[in-house]
Amino acid sequence: MIFEETVVLSVPFDEALSRTKQEFAAQGFGALTEIDVQATLAEKTGKQMGRYVIVGACNPDLAGRALDAEPQIGVLLPCNVVVREAEGHVVVEAMDPGLMATIVGTEAVRPIADEARRLVGLALERLAAPT
């Protein structure tokens, strides 16, 4: 089962993170949370790893509609977008919002998840486009 969409960038990490947030914002997603996994694990466990940030992206309109259709869907929100270093590149991975509809099984959530999937796909497509 594929649960994410991925693009690989050949730009510095900070630029990739900034552009990721910009492209998702252009599609109506705000960053509710930002977790620096590298720093957190280094502090809490001493683990050393490459840069790794999880952005909790949320499109308020779609989230509100999904919560109206299925209040329990909140446990699956926001959509996580990972920006991480990998083999000299920066990988950006976004959760497939269609999983939410599959997991909850409520038919009213399907069109909302489809719209979220389309917008996530557009953000990733624009991110991968040459600048």
C-alpha positions in Angstrom: 0.0 0.0 0.0 1.4 3.4 -1.0 0.6 5.9 1.8 2.6 8.9 0.5 3.7 10.9 -2.5 7.3 11.8 -2.8 9.5 14.3 -4.7 13.3 14.5 -4.5 15.0 17.9 -4.7 18.6 18.9 -5.3 18.5 22.1 -3.3 19.8 23.0 0.2 17.6 21.7 3.0 16.5 25.1 4.3 15.4 26.1 0.8 13.5 22.8 0.4 11.7 23.3 3.7 10.8 26.9 2.9 9.6 26.1 -0.6 7.6 23.1 0.7 5.7 25.4 3.2 5.2 28.0 0.4 3.8 25.5 -2.1 1.5 24.0 0.4 0.4 27.4 1.5 -0.4 28.3 -2.1 -2.8 25.3 -2.1 -4.5 26.5 1.1 -2.5 24.5 3.6 -1.1 26.2 6.7 1.6 24.7 8.9 0.0 23.9 12.2 3.1 22.2 13.6 6.7 21.8 12.8 8.7 19.1 14.5 12.5 19.0 14.1 13.0 15.3 14.5 16.7 15.5 14.2 17.0 18.0 17.1 14.4 16.2 19.2 16.0 12.8 19.0 19.5 14.2 19.5 18.3 15.9 22.7 16.2 13.1 24.1 18.1 10.0 23.0 21.5 11.2 21.7 20.7 9.8 18.3 22.5 11.4 15.4 20.8 11.6 12.0 20.4 13.8 9.0 18.0 16.7 9.0 14.4 15.6 9.3 11.4 17.9 9.8 7.7 17.0 10.0 5.3 19.7 9.0 1.7 19.3 10.1 -0.1 20.8 7.1 -3.8 21.7 7.4 -6.3 23.1 4.9 -8.9 24.6 7.3 -11.8 24.5 4.8 -11.2 20.8 4.0 -10.5 19.9 7.7 -13.7 21.6 8.8 -15.8 19.7 6.1 -14.1 16.4 7.1 -14.8 17.0 10.8 -18.5 17.7 10.0 -18.7 14.5 8.0 -16.8 12.4 10.6 -15.8 13.9 13.9 -13.4 11.1 14.7 -11.3 12.0 11.7 -9.4 14.5 13.8 -7.1 11.7 15.0 -5.8 11.6 11.4 -5.3 15.3 11.1 -3.2 17.2 10.1 -1.6 15.8 7.0 2.0 15.2 7.7 4.6 16.4 5.2 8.2 15.2 5.8 11.3 17.1 4.6 14.4 15.0 5.1 18.0 14.6 4.0 18.7 11.4 2.0 21.9 10.6 0.0 22.8 14.1 -0.9 19.3 15.2 -1.8 16.2 16.4 0.1 13.2 14.2 0.0 9.7 15.7 0.5 7.0 13.1 1.4 3.4 13.9 1.9 0.7 11.6 3.4 -1.9 10.6 0.8 -5.1 12.2 2.2 -7.1 9.4 0.5 -6.0 7.2 3.4 -8.3 9.1 5.7 -11.3 8.2 3.6 -10.2 4.6 3.4 -9.6 4.3 7.2 -12.8 5.9 8.4 -15.0 4.3 5.7 -17.5 7.2 5.6 -18.6 7.9 2.1 -19.1 11.6 2.8 -15.4 11.9 3.5 -14.3 10.6 0.1 -14.9 13.8 -2.0 -13.1 15.8 0.7 -10.1 13.5 0.7 -10.1 13.5 -3.1 -9.9 17.3 -3.1 -7.1 17.2 -0.5 -5.3 14.6 -2.6 -5.5 16.9 -5.6 -4.2 19.9 -3.7 -1.3 17.9 -2.1 -0.4 16.6 -5.6 -0.4 20.2 -7.0 1.8 21.4 -4.2 4.3 18.6 -4.8 4.1 19.1 -8.6 5.0 22.8 -8.2 7.7 21.9 -5.7 9.3 19.5 -8.2 9.1 22.0 -11.1 12.4 23.7 -12.0 12.7 27.2 -10.5 
